[in-house]
Every structure is written in C-alpha cells, then in structure tokens.
Amino acid sequence: MAKDDQRARFLAEAKRLAPIFRERALEAEKLRRMPDQSVVDIVAVGLQRICQPKRFGGAELPWDALVEVSMELAKGCGSQAWVANVFAEHACHLGHFPDEAQHEVWDDDPETLISTSYAPSGTAERVEGGYKLSGRWGFSSGVNHASWIMLGVFIDNKKGAHPDHHLMLLPIAEVKILDSWETLGLAGTGSNDVEASEIIVPDHRVLDVSKILEQHSPGAEVNTAALFKMPHLGFAQPALAGVTVGMAAGAVADFEAMLMTRKVRGKPLAELTNLQLRLAEASAEVEAARLLALSTATDNMSIVSSGTMLSVADLARSRRNAAYAVKLAKSAVQRVFEATGGHGIYVSQPIQRAFRDVQAAASHIALGWDFSGIIYGRHTLGLDMSDVL
C-alpha cells in the first residue's frame, strides 16, 4: 500500500475510534489506565505501527503522519490518544537499537507494545557482556499493557565529563510495576512507576542516546528511511504536542455544540455575543496550534529526507513551535472551560476532562513553554547552550 493510502487509512481509523474512546474516557479515568478493549482496538488497526520499520511489517510513515493521527484520536480522549501516540513513538525508538535487539522483540511479536521511562534514573554497573541495572523510574505511560520497556540511565563515560544518557531495553516481566498513577490530568494513561533490581541488560539492548542525536544510531544503519535519521530529543515533541492540540480541538467542538443546544433562562446561548467571541478566539488558537505542530514535523521530515542533518537551530525552532502549540491549546481550553458555567464542572462532561488533561500535558518537560522558549532564545542570541541541552 502506498504511503499516502496508509496515511489516509490511519487517519480514517483515528476518526472512527475517537468517539469510541470518548465513550470510554470516564472508564479510563476510573481505571487509571487505558481500558483493555481500547488497547485491542489500537493493535487491531495497527496504530502503534505507524513509525515501525517496514522490514518488520510497520508502516514506516513520516513523523508528521503520527502528529496528524494523534490529533484526530485525541479529540475523543486525551489519555487514550497519549498512550497510542507513545506506543507508536516507542516503536520508532526501538528502530534505533542494534539490529539484534529489534529482532529479539519483533520476531516473536511484530505487534508488541513498548513502554518507556526516558529520563535517566537508577544506576547501571558494567558487567561482562552488559550492565546490571537497578532503580526506580516514573511516568511510564501504558506500561500495564506493554511487553517491553526502555529505561533511561546515565553511564559514566570515564572521561571526566557529564555521564552519557543511555536507554536500556528490558522485557516487562523483569521489572516491577508500581501502582502509583493518581493524578489530576491524563489520569487514564496508566503512567505508573517501575522498579528494577540488579537486572542484567546485554549490550545489544543498550542504546547511547547521543547516537540518535548525531543521526547515526545502530538501527539507522539497517532502517534507512528518513524517519530514522531524525534525532528524537527536541524533534519528536510535535507528536505529543499534536495529542494536546487534539484535546483542545475536541473541547472547542464540545463548546460549539453546547452553544447551539443549550439555553439560559429561555435564551439560546448561541445568541450571547461574549460566547460567540470566545468561540472565535478559541477556534483560532486551535487552528494556529494545529498548523504550528504539524508544519514543524513536516519541515523536519523534509530536511532529513533531503539528506541534510537537522541542526541546533532546527532543534530550537522545533522545541519552540511544539511548546507554543501546546500553549495555544491550553489557552483555548481555558477560554471555553471558563464559559461553560455549572454545566461544565460535572465529571461526565468532556470539556472539564480536556481542561485537566491539557494542563497535565503542558506540565511535561518536553512541552512546557518556559524551558523550550529559553532554548530558542539562548540559541538565537548566540548564548551558551550547554546548560539547557
């Protein structure tokens, strides 16, 4: 199937699943993880395989396709779309690992789901043939449904410099999942903590993150699509931003529906000019956010597809645009939520859930405006970047 046809199919499936996931949104919050049937639905249509290498049966679509699909799915439920998105992202991450690790995971189950806790934590002690890994990691979205997990850890480079960030790949059976996810927003993502105790991780399941940033990871030698030339740190953010923008788009659509159907003291809400103005402003913010996130991912893919390496300037722009798209989405949801009155505060109402979920998404270090804005500002002004990268 041609890439354009695959992209259209995934978009159609996301649009089909969005209202189904919306019906399960309250269940997801109560479970504090994705409902089992939603995971079945994701796997059935292959949403986790959007960015998986083609040689393992994946679609190997460009990053902007994941952004666009994530936006559509998040109109239904932010938590479930977040998990679907990270499952797809993690398949792309695995595509950077040594070939032996990819075969170890995907030969047995090419549809497998992979979780991660990317931030370096725990300790890794060098042993013969690999590392002994111990520690505790947080924010592992979708971990209860995953078969494998990638854990971030610093490894001393013996050069007196800052230790190097690595990812270590483990079967989920080797870690302990802790029931820790009780949150204000994105409550249905099941982003629990995990623990590992003296787990031996062989060398072929260890990835130096700097190799991805330098755009020549071990996996990129066998997965030659432009997708695997994209350095994830700083350039992957438009995908999660797309989830956040989709949440906001769903909230604005809900607000519009409310205005068209509800009355206050016999007068249709649609006739209130202040609410008309809020709708106009919020819809403009969402449209701008959508264009900003999607075009940034498209631009990044165009650069790497041309054979050119993405630069620090591209990194700074990408971080700025993804975070600003989230800022716009946050503003849009705030704007409409404030105007829903008593009707909007019920737990059964999707707008209040979108309000909480967007707040949670915006607190993610990769999507927060302050940090990303500083990266752009410092680089553009020619200042030292070592403390912010």
Helices and strands as residue ranges (DSSP letters): H 3-23, H 25-31, H 36-45, G 47-49, G 54-56, H 63-74, H 78-94, H 99-106, E 114-117, E 123-127, E 130-140, G 143-145, E 148-155, E 164-171, G 172-174, E 176-178, G 187-189, E 192-202, G 203-205, E 206-208, H 209-213, G 219-221, G 226-229, H 232-235, H 237-261, E 263-264, E 267-268, G 269-271, H 273-305, H 312-337, G 341-345, H 350-362, H 369-380
